[in-house]
Amino acid sequence: MVLKAEQISKRYFRKTGGANYFYAVKPVSMALEPGTITVLCGRSGSGKTTLLHMFAGLLSPTEGKIRLDDTELYSLPDRDLSKLRNRSIGVVPQSRSVLDTLTVMENILLPTTIYGTAEQQNLAEEWIETLNIHHLKDVRAAELSGGELRRTAIARTLCMQPPVILADEPTGDLDDENTELVFRCFRKAAEENAAILIVSHEADALKIADCAYRMDNGEMTALTL
């Protein structure tokens, strides 16, 4: 599946001040292709997460369209868009996204209770082994470190095998060893034909990128790798 943005932008209106609106993301067109990793870098507040949320079907663009193959995301009713997101778009959010009262394995398998398959439950075992959290599978999330929570969220996304993966600062809480491990996992997912967008401050993310962009003040420019 190809996730494609066609001249999308996001602007917000101001109640006071000079200009009556500002652009969080200026018009941009780009495509996330199967089997490739796209890296988006830039300073905090530059619009990276806003762009990712529009790609994820979580934030409607002010202008432009986002298509997953022939389906325009924001033309769908909320219920249909939610089903499409669950089945086709995996998101690793920057913020905390696990439930403290559930164990690591229960958190990872939570999406599969709605639309999952037995294969995905088997994959959960494989990914927690790969991400070095298998020994924590029965530990409640409230007892985990920030890095362990991050790897739990990544395993949850990967075991669903979504055609598109959007990861917002996925290595923010990780040491160098686990950062490298997570990037290897994303490369493996890309080799299995996922289209991946990684928003990251990590310079090492560019080492696994097939294409890369930088965002400054809502404007995106291509980088030479």
C-alpha atoms as an extended CHARMM CRD file, in Angstrom:
* protein
*
       225  EXT
         1         1  MET       CA              0.0000000000        0.0000000000        0.0000000000  PROA      1               0.0000000000
         2         2  VAL       CA              1.1310000000        3.5490000000       -0.7730000000  PROA      2               0.0000000000
         3         3  LEU       CA              0.2230000000        6.3610000000        1.6360000000  PROA      3               0.0000000000
         4         4  LYS       CA              0.3320000000        9.5950000000       -0.3100000000  PROA      4               0.0000000000
         5         5  ALA       CA             -0.1030000000       13.2310000000        0.6660000000  PROA      5               0.0000000000
         6         6  GLU       CA             -1.2590000000       15.6390000000       -2.0250000000  PROA      6               0.0000000000
         7         7  GLN       CA             -0.5170000000       19.2660000000       -1.1470000000  PROA      7               0.0000000000
         8         8  ILE       CA             -1.6330000000       18.8810000000        2.4580000000  PROA      8               0.0000000000
         9         9  SER       CA             -1.2470000000       21.6550000000        4.9930000000  PROA      9               0.0000000000
        10        10  LYS       CA             -2.4040000000       22.4780000000        8.5000000000  PROA      10              0.0000000000
        11        11  ARG       CA             -3.1200000000       25.9760000000        9.6820000000  PROA      11              0.0000000000
        12        12  TYR       CA             -4.5230000000       27.2880000000       12.9290000000  PROA      12              0.0000000000
        13        13  PHE       CA             -6.3500000000       30.5380000000       13.5470000000  PROA      13              0.0000000000
        14        14  ARG       CA             -5.1660000000       33.0050000000       16.1680000000  PROA      14              0.0000000000
        15        15  LYS       CA             -7.6100000000       34.8610000000       18.3820000000  PROA      15              0.0000000000
        16        16  THR       CA             -5.2050000000       37.7510000000       18.9220000000  PROA      16              0.0000000000
        17        17  GLY       CA             -2.0800000000       39.1640000000       17.3400000000  PROA      17              0.0000000000
        18        18  GLY       CA             -1.1290000000       40.3290000000       13.8870000000  PROA      18              0.0000000000
        19        19  ALA       CA             -1.8410000000       37.5880000000       11.3410000000  PROA      19              0.0000000000
        20        20  ASN       CA             -5.1220000000       35.7910000000       11.8910000000  PROA      20              0.0000000000
        21        21  TYR       CA             -3.6430000000       32.3320000000       11.2590000000  PROA      21              0.0000000000
        22        22  PHE       CA             -0.3560000000       30.4550000000       11.0860000000  PROA      22              0.0000000000
        23        23  TYR       CA              0.7920000000       27.3190000000        9.2920000000  PROA      23              0.0000000000
        24        24  ALA       CA              1.9230000000       24.4020000000       11.4410000000  PROA      24              0.0000000000
        25        25  VAL       CA              2.5760000000       22.5160000000        8.1880000000  PROA      25              0.0000000000
        26        26  LYS       CA              2.9210000000       24.3500000000        4.9030000000  PROA      26              0.0000000000
        27        27  PRO       CA              1.6890000000       22.6370000000        1.7040000000  PROA      27              0.0000000000
        28        28  VAL       CA              3.5990000000       19.4250000000        1.1050000000  PROA      28              0.0000000000
        29        29  SER       CA              3.3260000000       16.4160000000       -1.1810000000  PROA      29              0.0000000000
        30        30  MET       CA              5.0770000000       13.1240000000       -0.4790000000  PROA      30              0.0000000000
        31        31  ALA       CA              4.5070000000        9.3830000000       -0.6810000000  PROA      31              0.0000000000
        32        32  LEU       CA              5.4050000000        6.5380000000        1.6600000000  PROA      32              0.0000000000
        33        33  GLU       CA              6.2430000000        3.5700000000       -0.5410000000  PROA      33              0.0000000000
        34        34  PRO       CA              6.1630000000       -0.1280000000        0.4370000000  PROA      34              0.0000000000
        35        35  GLY       CA              9.5570000000       -1.5010000000        1.4150000000  PROA      35              0.0000000000
        36        36  THR       CA             11.0650000000        1.9000000000        2.1950000000  PROA      36              0.0000000000
        37        37  ILE       CA             11.9450000000        3.9040000000        5.2960000000  PROA      37              0.0000000000
        38        38  THR       CA             11.4110000000        7.6600000000        5.1920000000  PROA      38              0.0000000000
        39        39  VAL       CA             13.0140000000        9.7090000000        7.9740000000  PROA      39              0.0000000000
        40        40  LEU       CA             11.7610000000       13.1600000000        8.9340000000  PROA      40              0.0000000000
        41        41  CYS       CA             14.0090000000       15.2610000000       11.1510000000  PROA      41              0.0000000000
        42        42  GLY       CA             13.8890000000       18.7850000000       12.5330000000  PROA      42              0.0000000000
        43        43  ARG       CA             13.6650000000       20.7270000000       15.7670000000  PROA      43              0.0000000000
        44        44  SER       CA             10.8390000000       20.3920000000       18.2570000000  PROA      44              0.0000000000
        45        45  GLY       CA              7.8520000000       22.4910000000       17.2110000000  PROA      45              0.0000000000
        46        46  SER       CA              8.7610000000       22.4210000000       13.5270000000  PROA      46              0.0000000000
        47        47  GLY       CA              5.5670000000       20.5450000000       12.5060000000  PROA      47              0.0000000000
        48        48  LYS       CA              6.8620000000       16.9610000000       12.2920000000  PROA      48              0.0000000000
        49        49  THR       CA              4.3110000000       15.4150000000       14.6510000000  PROA      49              0.0000000000
        50        50  THR       CA              1.4780000000       17.4010000000       13.0780000000  PROA      50              0.0000000000
        51        51  LEU       CA              2.3980000000       15.9580000000        9.6900000000  PROA      51              0.0000000000
        52        52  LEU       CA              2.6020000000       12.4350000000       11.1240000000  PROA      52              0.0000000000
        53        53  HSD       CA             -0.8400000000       12.7980000000       12.7270000000  PROA      53              0.0000000000
        54        54  MET       CA             -2.3380000000       13.8520000000        9.3970000000  PROA      54              0.0000000000
        55        55  PHE       CA             -0.7920000000       10.7950000000        7.7350000000  PROA      55              0.0000000000
        56        56  ALA       CA             -2.1890000000        8.6330000000       10.5480000000  PROA      56              0.0000000000
        57        57  GLY       CA             -5.7940000000        9.7030000000       10.0170000000  PROA      57              0.0000000000
        58        58  LEU       CA             -5.8070000000       11.4470000000       13.3950000000  PROA      58              0.0000000000
        59        59  LEU       CA             -5.7790000000       15.0870000000       12.2950000000  PROA      59              0.0000000000
        60        60  SER       CA             -7.6220000000       16.3910000000        9.2770000000  PROA      60              0.0000000000
        61        61  PRO       CA             -5.5300000000       18.6390000000        6.9980000000  PROA      61              0.0000000000
        62        62  THR       CA             -6.7410000000       22.1560000000        6.3170000000  PROA      62              0.0000000000
        63        63  GLU       CA             -6.0810000000       21.7070000000        2.6040000000  PROA      63              0.0000000000
        64        64  GLY       CA             -5.1090000000       18.7970000000        0.4040000000  PROA      64              0.0000000000
        65        65  LYS       CA             -5.8010000000       15.0750000000        0.4570000000  PROA      65              0.0000000000
        66        66  ILE       CA             -4.2330000000       11.9340000000        1.8920000000  PROA      66              0.0000000000
        67        67  ARG       CA             -4.8080000000        8.6660000000        0.0750000000  PROA      67              0.0000000000
        68        68  LEU       CA             -4.0600000000        5.0790000000        1.0450000000  PROA      68              0.0000000000
        69        69  ASP       CA             -3.9190000000        3.5710000000       -2.4240000000  PROA      69              0.0000000000
        70        70  ASP       CA             -7.2550000000        4.7250000000       -3.8940000000  PROA      70              0.0000000000
        71        71  THR       CA             -8.9420000000        5.5350000000       -0.5740000000  PROA      71              0.0000000000
        72        72  GLU       CA             -9.0340000000        9.1410000000        0.5660000000  PROA      72              0.0000000000
        73        73  LEU       CA             -8.6750000000        8.9500000000        4.3560000000  PROA      73              0.0000000000
        74        74  TYR       CA            -10.6680000000       11.9810000000        5.3800000000  PROA      74              0.0000000000
        75        75  SER       CA            -13.5910000000       11.2440000000        3.0860000000  PROA      75              0.0000000000
        76        76  LEU       CA            -14.4460000000        8.2110000000        5.2380000000  PROA      76              0.0000000000
        77        77  PRO       CA            -16.9620000000        8.1860000000        8.1030000000  PROA      77              0.0000000000
        78        78  ASP       CA            -15.2880000000        8.0370000000       11.5210000000  PROA      78              0.0000000000
        79        79  ARG       CA            -16.1370000000        4.3600000000       12.0210000000  PROA      79              0.0000000000
        80        80  ASP       CA            -14.6570000000        3.3360000000        8.6760000000  PROA      80              0.0000000000
        81        81  LEU       CA            -11.5750000000        5.4880000000        9.2130000000  PROA      81              0.0000000000
        82        82  SER       CA            -11.0150000000        3.8350000000       12.6040000000  PROA      82              0.0000000000
        83        83  LYS       CA            -11.2000000000        0.3700000000       11.0050000000  PROA      83              0.0000000000
        84        84  LEU       CA             -8.7680000000        1.4070000000        8.2840000000  PROA      84              0.0000000000
        85        85  ARG       CA             -6.3080000000        2.8010000000       10.8440000000  PROA      85              0.0000000000
        86        86  ASN       CA             -6.4320000000       -0.3770000000       12.9280000000  PROA      86              0.0000000000
        87        87  ARG       CA             -5.8880000000       -2.6630000000        9.9680000000  PROA      87              0.0000000000
        88        88  SER       CA             -3.5310000000       -0.6490000000        7.7930000000  PROA      88              0.0000000000
        89        89  ILE       CA             -1.7350000000        2.1070000000        9.7360000000  PROA      89              0.0000000000
        90        90  GLY       CA              0.4030000000        1.3100000000       12.7580000000  PROA      90              0.0000000000
        91        91  VAL       CA              1.3610000000        4.2820000000       14.9330000000  PROA      91              0.0000000000
        92        92  VAL       CA              4.1220000000        4.3960000000       17.5380000000  PROA      92              0.0000000000
        93        93  PRO       CA              3.2650000000        7.6260000000       19.3850000000  PROA      93              0.0000000000
        94        94  GLN       CA              5.7610000000        9.8430000000       21.1390000000  PROA      94              0.0000000000
        95        95  SER       CA              3.5960000000       10.0230000000       24.2470000000  PROA      95              0.0000000000
        96        96  ARG       CA              2.8120000000        7.1940000000       26.6560000000  PROA      96              0.0000000000
        97        97  SER       CA              0.3830000000        4.7780000000       25.0110000000  PROA      97              0.0000000000
        98        98  VAL       CA              0.1460000000        1.6780000000       27.2090000000  PROA      98              0.0000000000
        99        99  LEU       CA             -2.2750000000        0.8300000000       30.0110000000  PROA      99              0.0000000000
       100       100  ASP       CA             -0.6620000000        0.5850000000       33.4350000000  PROA      100             0.0000000000
       101       101  THR       CA             -3.0770000000       -2.0810000000       34.6800000000  PROA      101             0.0000000000
       102       102  LEU       CA             -2.2320000000       -4.5110000000       31.8510000000  PROA      102             0.0000000000
       103       103  THR       CA              0.8920000000       -6.6220000000       31.4860000000  PROA      103             0.0000000000
       104       104  VAL       CA              3.3810000000       -6.1680000000       28.6820000000  PROA      104             0.0000000000
       105       105  MET       CA              1.8590000000       -9.0200000000       26.6860000000  PROA      105             0.0000000000
       106       106  GLU       CA             -1.7090000000       -7.8610000000       27.3330000000  PROA      106             0.0000000000
       107       107  ASN       CA             -0.8100000000       -4.3710000000       26.0860000000  PROA      107             0.0000000000
       108       108  ILE       CA              0.8320000000       -5.7760000000       22.9640000000  PROA      108             0.0000000000
       109       109  LEU       CA             -2.1410000000       -8.0060000000       22.1680000000  PROA      109             0.0000000000
       110       110  LEU       CA             -4.7920000000       -5.3630000000       22.9190000000  PROA      110             0.0000000000
       111       111  PRO       CA             -5.3320000000       -4.3410000000       19.2520000000  PROA      111             0.0000000000
       112       112  THR       CA             -5.6110000000       -7.9970000000       18.2180000000  PROA      112             0.0000000000
       113       113  THR       CA             -8.6460000000       -8.4830000000       20.4670000000  PROA      113             0.0000000000
       114       114  ILE       CA            -10.6020000000       -6.2790000000       18.0480000000  PROA      114             0.0000000000
       115       115  TYR       CA             -9.3660000000       -7.1540000000       14.5630000000  PROA      115             0.0000000000
       116       116  GLY       CA             -6.4420000000       -9.4860000000       15.1890000000  PROA      116             0.0000000000
       117       117  THR       CA             -5.4800000000      -12.9600000000       14.0220000000  PROA      117             0.0000000000
       118       118  ALA       CA             -3.7920000000      -15.9730000000       15.6350000000  PROA      118             0.0000000000
       119       119  GLU       CA             -0.7310000000      -15.2380000000       13.5030000000  PROA      119             0.0000000000
       120       120  GLN       CA             -0.3910000000      -11.8140000000       15.0710000000  PROA      120             0.0000000000
       121       121  GLN       CA             -0.4640000000      -13.3390000000       18.5340000000  PROA      121             0.0000000000
       122       122  ASN       CA              2.4140000000      -15.6200000000       17.5290000000  PROA      122             0.0000000000
       123       123  LEU       CA              4.2660000000      -12.6320000000       16.1250000000  PROA      123             0.0000000000
       124       124  ALA       CA              3.9220000000      -10.8710000000       19.4810000000  PROA      124             0.0000000000
       125       125  GLU       CA              6.0720000000      -13.5880000000       21.0480000000  PROA      125             0.0000000000
       126       126  GLU       CA              8.6900000000      -13.1400000000       18.3320000000  PROA      126             0.0000000000
       127       127  TRP       CA              8.8640000000       -9.3700000000       18.6280000000  PROA      127             0.0000000000
       128       128  ILE       CA              9.1300000000       -9.2460000000       22.4190000000  PROA      128             0.0000000000
       129       129  GLU       CA             12.0160000000      -11.7090000000       22.1110000000  PROA      129             0.0000000000
       130       130  THR       CA             13.6810000000       -9.5690000000       19.4370000000  PROA      130             0.0000000000
       131       131  LEU       CA             13.1650000000       -6.3890000000       21.4460000000  PROA      131             0.0000000000
       132       132  ASN       CA             14.5620000000       -7.9620000000       24.6360000000  PROA      132             0.0000000000
       133       133  ILE       CA             11.4020000000       -7.6300000000       26.7120000000  PROA      133             0.0000000000
       134       134  HSD       CA             10.3290000000      -11.2840000000       26.7710000000  PROA      134             0.0000000000
       135       135  HSD       CA             11.3140000000      -11.5670000000       30.4380000000  PROA      135             0.0000000000
       136       136  LEU       CA              8.8390000000       -8.7440000000       31.1600000000  PROA      136             0.0000000000
       137       137  LYS       CA              5.8270000000      -10.2710000000       29.3800000000  PROA      137             0.0000000000
       138       138  ASP       CA              3.8720000000      -10.7920000000       32.6400000000  PROA      138             0.0000000000
       139       139  VAL       CA              4.9520000000       -7.5380000000       34.2830000000  PROA      139             0.0000000000
       140       140  ARG       CA              2.4050000000       -4.7400000000       34.5340000000  PROA      140             0.0000000000
       141       141  ALA       CA              3.1960000000       -1.6140000000       32.5610000000  PROA      141             0.0000000000
       142       142  ALA       CA              3.1530000000        0.5340000000       35.7150000000  PROA      142             0.0000000000
       143       143  GLU       CA              6.3680000000       -1.2210000000       36.7850000000  PROA      143             0.0000000000
       144       144  LEU       CA              8.3230000000       -0.5940000000       33.5690000000  PROA      144             0.0000000000
       145       145  SER       CA             11.0060000000        1.9520000000       32.7660000000  PROA      145             0.0000000000
       146       146  GLY       CA             10.5380000000        4.5070000000       30.0010000000  PROA      146             0.0000000000
       147       147  GLY       CA             12.6480000000        2.4820000000       27.5940000000  PROA      147             0.0000000000
       148       148  GLU       CA             10.7380000000       -0.7160000000       28.3440000000  PROA      148             0.0000000000
       149       149  LEU       CA              7.4450000000        1.0810000000       27.7560000000  PROA      149             0.0000000000
       150       150  ARG       CA              8.7560000000        2.3610000000       24.4380000000  PROA      150             0.0000000000
       151       151  ARG       CA              9.7680000000       -1.0980000000       23.2600000000  PROA      151             0.0000000000
       152       152  THR       CA              6.3880000000       -2.4670000000       24.3550000000  PROA      152             0.0000000000
       153       153  ALA       CA              4.6290000000        0.1170000000       22.1730000000  PROA      153             0.0000000000
       154       154  ILE       CA              6.8870000000       -0.7380000000       19.2270000000  PROA      154             0.0000000000
       155       155  ALA       CA              6.2490000000       -4.4790000000       19.6240000000  PROA      155             0.0000000000
       156       156  ARG       CA              2.4970000000       -3.8150000000       19.7090000000  PROA      156             0.0000000000
       157       157  THR       CA              2.6670000000       -2.0270000000       16.3700000000  PROA      157             0.0000000000
       158       158  LEU       CA              4.9830000000       -4.5190000000       14.6730000000  PROA      158             0.0000000000
       159       159  CYS       CA              2.9820000000       -7.6090000000       15.6400000000  PROA      159             0.0000000000
       160       160  MET       CA             -0.0470000000       -6.2060000000       13.7990000000  PROA      160             0.0000000000
       161       161  GLN       CA              1.9780000000       -6.2150000000       10.5460000000  PROA      161             0.0000000000
       162       162  PRO       CA              0.4240000000       -2.9840000000        9.2410000000  PROA      162             0.0000000000
       163       163  PRO       CA              1.2500000000       -2.0280000000        5.6440000000  PROA      163             0.0000000000
       164       164  VAL       CA              2.1400000000        1.4560000000        6.9270000000  PROA      164             0.0000000000
       165       165  ILE       CA              4.0770000000        2.2610000000       10.1150000000  PROA      165             0.0000000000
       166       166  LEU       CA              4.3670000000        5.8050000000       11.5030000000  PROA      166             0.0000000000
       167       167  ALA       CA              6.8170000000        6.1720000000       14.3970000000  PROA      167             0.0000000000
       168       168  ASP       CA              7.1320000000        9.4310000000       16.3310000000  PROA      168             0.0000000000
       169       169  GLU       CA             10.5120000000        9.6220000000       18.1190000000  PROA      169             0.0000000000
       170       170  PRO       CA             10.5080000000        5.8370000000       18.6830000000  PROA      170             0.0000000000
       171       171  THR       CA             13.9540000000        5.8220000000       20.3240000000  PROA      171             0.0000000000
       172       172  GLY       CA             13.4980000000        8.8410000000       22.5770000000  PROA      172             0.0000000000
       173       173  ASP       CA             13.7960000000        6.8510000000       25.8310000000  PROA      173             0.0000000000
       174       174  LEU       CA             16.3960000000        4.3340000000       24.6600000000  PROA      174             0.0000000000
       175       175  ASP       CA             20.1350000000        3.9010000000       25.1230000000  PROA      175             0.0000000000
       176       176  ASP       CA             22.4550000000        3.4580000000       22.1620000000  PROA      176             0.0000000000
       177       177  GLU       CA             22.2200000000       -0.3460000000       22.1440000000  PROA      177             0.0000000000
       178       178  ASN       CA             18.4210000000       -0.4300000000       22.1640000000  PROA      178             0.0000000000
       179       179  THR       CA             18.2270000000        2.4360000000       19.6700000000  PROA      179             0.0000000000
       180       180  GLU       CA             20.2300000000        0.3570000000       17.2140000000  PROA      180             0.0000000000
       181       181  LEU       CA             18.0380000000       -2.6580000000       17.9880000000  PROA      181             0.0000000000
       182       182  VAL       CA             14.8270000000       -0.7380000000       17.2710000000  PROA      182             0.0000000000
       183       183  PHE       CA             16.1700000000        0.6160000000       13.9830000000  PROA      183             0.0000000000
       184       184  ARG       CA             17.0470000000       -2.9430000000       12.9460000000  PROA      184             0.0000000000
       185       185  CYS       CA             13.4610000000       -3.9740000000       13.7110000000  PROA      185             0.0000000000
       186       186  PHE       CA             12.1030000000       -1.2000000000       11.4940000000  PROA      186             0.0000000000
       187       187  ARG       CA             14.4550000000       -2.2230000000        8.7050000000  PROA      187             0.0000000000
       188       188  LYS       CA             13.1940000000       -5.8070000000        9.0310000000  PROA      188             0.0000000000
       189       189  ALA       CA              9.5950000000       -4.5710000000        8.7650000000  PROA      189             0.0000000000
       190       190  ALA       CA             10.5180000000       -2.5770000000        5.6540000000  PROA      190             0.0000000000
       191       191  GLU       CA             12.1060000000       -5.6580000000        4.1250000000  PROA      191             0.0000000000
       192       192  GLU       CA              8.7410000000       -7.3620000000        4.6640000000  PROA      192             0.0000000000
       193       193  ASN       CA              7.2140000000       -4.5730000000        2.5070000000  PROA      193             0.0000000000
       194       194  ALA       CA              5.9680000000       -2.0880000000        5.0950000000  PROA      194             0.0000000000
       195       195  ALA       CA              6.0440000000        1.6210000000        4.2340000000  PROA      195             0.0000000000
       196       196  ILE       CA              7.6490000000        3.3620000000        7.2110000000  PROA      196             0.0000000000
       197       197  LEU       CA              7.8950000000        6.9820000000        8.3410000000  PROA      197             0.0000000000
       198       198  ILE       CA             10.1870000000        7.7030000000       11.2930000000  PROA      198             0.0000000000
       199       199  VAL       CA             10.1890000000       11.1070000000       12.9580000000  PROA      199             0.0000000000
       200       200  SER       CA             13.4700000000       11.3310000000       14.8490000000  PROA      200             0.0000000000
       201       201  HSD       CA             16.1500000000       13.5820000000       16.3060000000  PROA      201             0.0000000000
       202       202  GLU       CA             18.6090000000       10.6690000000       16.1170000000  PROA      202             0.0000000000
       203       203  ALA       CA             21.3340000000       11.1320000000       13.5050000000  PROA      203             0.0000000000
       204       204  ASP       CA             21.5900000000        7.3410000000       13.3390000000  PROA      204             0.0000000000
       205       205  ALA       CA             18.0710000000        7.1990000000       11.9020000000  PROA      205             0.0000000000
       206       206  LEU       CA             19.4570000000        8.5960000000        8.6530000000  PROA      206             0.0000000000
       207       207  LYS       CA             21.6820000000        5.5180000000        8.3270000000  PROA      207             0.0000000000
       208       208  ILE       CA             18.6290000000        3.3070000000        7.7170000000  PROA      208             0.0000000000
       209       209  ALA       CA             16.7020000000        5.8350000000        5.6150000000  PROA      209             0.0000000000
       210       210  ASP       CA             15.8880000000        5.2830000000        1.9650000000  PROA      210             0.0000000000
       211       211  CYS       CA             14.8590000000        8.9390000000        1.7490000000  PROA      211             0.0000000000
       212       212  ALA       CA             14.9150000000       11.7680000000        4.2580000000  PROA      212             0.0000000000
       213       213  TYR       CA             13.4400000000       15.2130000000        4.8240000000  PROA      213             0.0000000000
       214       214  ARG       CA             13.9410000000       18.0870000000        7.2170000000  PROA      214             0.0000000000
       215       215  MET       CA             11.1570000000       20.2730000000        8.5410000000  PROA      215             0.0000000000
       216       216  ASP       CA             11.6900000000       23.8720000000        9.6410000000  PROA      216             0.0000000000
       217       217  ASN       CA              8.8210000000       26.1750000000       10.6420000000  PROA      217             0.0000000000
       218       218  GLY       CA              6.3220000000       23.8690000000        8.9440000000  PROA      218             0.0000000000
       219       219  GLU       CA              8.2030000000       23.7410000000        5.6310000000  PROA      219             0.0000000000
       220       220  MET       CA              9.6950000000       20.4500000000        4.4430000000  PROA      220             0.0000000000
       221       221  THR       CA             12.8080000000       20.0470000000        2.3040000000  PROA      221             0.0000000000
       222       222  ALA       CA             14.4620000000       16.8960000000        0.9530000000  PROA      222             0.0000000000
       223       223  LEU       CA             17.8550000000       15.8060000000        2.3040000000  PROA      223             0.0000000000
       224       224  THR       CA             20.6490000000       14.1790000000        0.3480000000  PROA      224             0.0000000000
       225       225  LEU       CA             21.7160000000       10.8720000000        1.8930000000  PROA      225             0.0000000000
